[in-house]
C-alpha cells in the first residue's frame, strides 16, 4: 500500500478533492498542516507550500515560471495577463504538467480564482496518482482518452 501525505490547510478544497479521489483506492492518506519528515511517505503532495523534501510535489496557481509569488492569481490578474493556469511540479522545480486558463477581458478576480481552484481540484489528484504509480501524466488521463482538441467533454473548444 502506498503512503501519501497531503500538506495543506485543514479547510483546503484541493486537499478535500484529493482525499475524496483516493477514498476507495489502495492508498493510505494523511493530512498534515506543516512540512515535517517525509521518510514515512511514498509521496508528499503539497498544496501551495514550498518545500525541498525530495519526495514532494507541489501545485502552484500560475504557469511557472511566471508569477512564482505568494499570491499568483492576484498577481496575474493585476498584471492583466490573458493566459494563466496551474503548474504541478517536483520540489526541485522540475515541471510535471501545466494546464492553461484563458482570462477574458470581463473576467472578475473572484471568477478567475474559482476557475483556478476547479482546475487544481480536478488535475492534482490524477497527477498525484500517476506519480505514486511511477507513471507519466498525460492529458488523455484528464480528458478520458480523447485528448484535447476534438471535444472530449471538457467543452473548452466550444
C-alpha positions in Angstrom: 0.0 0.0 0.0 1.3 3.4 -0.9 1.5 6.1 1.7 0.6 9.7 0.8 0.9 12.8 2.9 -1.0 15.9 1.9 0.3 19.2 3.3 -2.4 21.8 3.2 -4.6 24.0 5.3 -7.4 21.9 7.1 -10.2 23.6 5.1 -8.4 23.5 1.7 -10.8 22.5 -1.1 -7.9 20.9 -3.1 -6.9 18.7 -0.1 -10.6 17.7 0.2 -10.7 16.8 -3.6 -7.5 14.7 -3.1 -9.0 12.9 -0.1 -12.2 12.1 -2.0 -10.3 10.9 -5.0 -8.3 8.4 -3.0 -11.2 7.3 -0.8 -11.6 3.8 -2.4 -8.1 3.3 -3.6 -5.2 1.4 -2.1 -3.5 4.5 -0.7 -3.0 5.4 2.9 -3.5 9.1 3.2 -2.7 11.6 5.9 -3.5 15.3 6.0 -0.8 17.4 7.6 -0.7 21.1 8.2 3.1 21.5 8.2 6.1 20.1 6.5 7.9 17.6 8.6 9.9 14.5 7.9 8.9 12.7 4.7 10.6 9.4 5.3 7.3 7.7 6.2 5.6 8.5 2.9 6.0 7.4 -0.7 4.9 10.9 -1.8 4.3 14.2 -0.1 1.7 16.3 -2.0 1.9 20.0 -1.0 -0.9 22.4 -1.7 0.6 25.9 -2.3 3.5 25.2 0.1 7.2 25.4 -0.7 9.4 22.6 0.4 12.7 20.9 -0.6 11.6 17.4 0.5 13.0 15.0 -2.1 9.7 13.0 -2.4 7.4 16.1 -2.6 5.4 17.6 -5.4 3.5 20.9 -5.3 0.7 22.6 -7.1 1.1 26.3 -8.0 -1.7 28.6 -9.2 0.2 30.0 -12.2 2.1 28.8 -15.3 5.5 28.7 -13.8 8.0 30.4 -14.1 5.5 33.3 -14.3 4.1 34.6 -11.0 6.2 32.5 -8.7 4.9 34.5 -5.8 2.8 34.1 -2.7 -0.3 35.5 -4.5 0.0 34.2 -8.1 -3.7 34.5 -9.0 -3.9 38.1 -7.8 -0.6 39.0 -9.4 -1.6 37.6 -12.8 -4.9 39.4 -12.6 -3.4 42.7 -11.6 -0.8 42.5 -14.4 -3.6 41.9 -16.9 -2.2 38.7 -18.4 -4.6 36.9 -20.7 -3.3 33.4 -20.0 -2.6 31.9 -16.6 -3.1 28.4 -15.2 -1.9 25.7 -12.9 1.5 24.0 -12.6 2.3 20.8 -10.8 6.0 20.4 -10.2 8.6 18.5 -8.2 10.1 20.2 -5.1 13.3 20.8 -7.2 11.2 22.9 -9.6 11.0 20.3 -12.5 7.6 20.7 -14.0 5.3 17.6 -14.2 2.4 19.3 -16.0 0.8 22.7 -16.7 -2.8 23.5 -17.5 -3.6 26.9 -19.1 -6.6 29.1 -18.5 -7.6 32.0 -20.7 -8.6 35.1 -19.0 -11.4 37.1 -20.7 -11.5 40.9 -20.7 -14.6 40.9 -18.5 -13.4 38.2 -16.0 -13.7 39.3 -12.4 -11.0 38.3 -9.9 -13.4 36.0 -7.9 -14.3 34.2 -11.1 -10.7 33.7 -12.0 -9.8 32.4 -8.6 -12.8 30.0 -8.7 -11.7 28.6 -12.1 -8.1 28.1 -11.0 -9.4 26.2 -7.9 -11.6 24.0 -10.0 -8.7 23.1 -12.3 -6.5 22.3 -9.3 -9.2 20.1 -7.8 -9.5 18.1 -11.0 -5.9 17.8 -12.1 -3.9 17.4 -8.9 -5.4 14.1 -7.7 -4.8 12.5 -11.1 -1.2 13.7 -11.2 -0.6 12.5 -7.7 -1.9 9.1 -8.6 0.4 8.9 -11.6 3.4 10.0 -9.6 2.6 7.4 -6.9 2.4 4.7 -9.5 5.6 5.9 -11.3 3.6 6.7 -14.4 3.6 9.6 -16.7 0.7 12.0 -16.6 -0.9 12.7 -20.0 -3.8 14.9 -20.8 -5.6 11.7 -22.0 -5.8 10.9 -18.3 -7.8 14.1 -17.8 -9.9 14.1 -20.9 -10.9 10.4 -20.9 -8.7 9.3 -23.7 -9.9 11.7 -26.3 -7.1 14.2 -25.8 -7.6 17.9 -26.0 -8.9 19.2 -29.3 -11.9 17.2 -30.5 -14.4 17.8 -27.7 -13.7 15.1 -25.2 -16.3 16.5 -22.8 -14.5 19.5 -21.3 -16.4 21.8 -23.6 -13.3 24.1 -23.8 -13.4 24.0 -27.6 -17.0 25.4 -27.8 
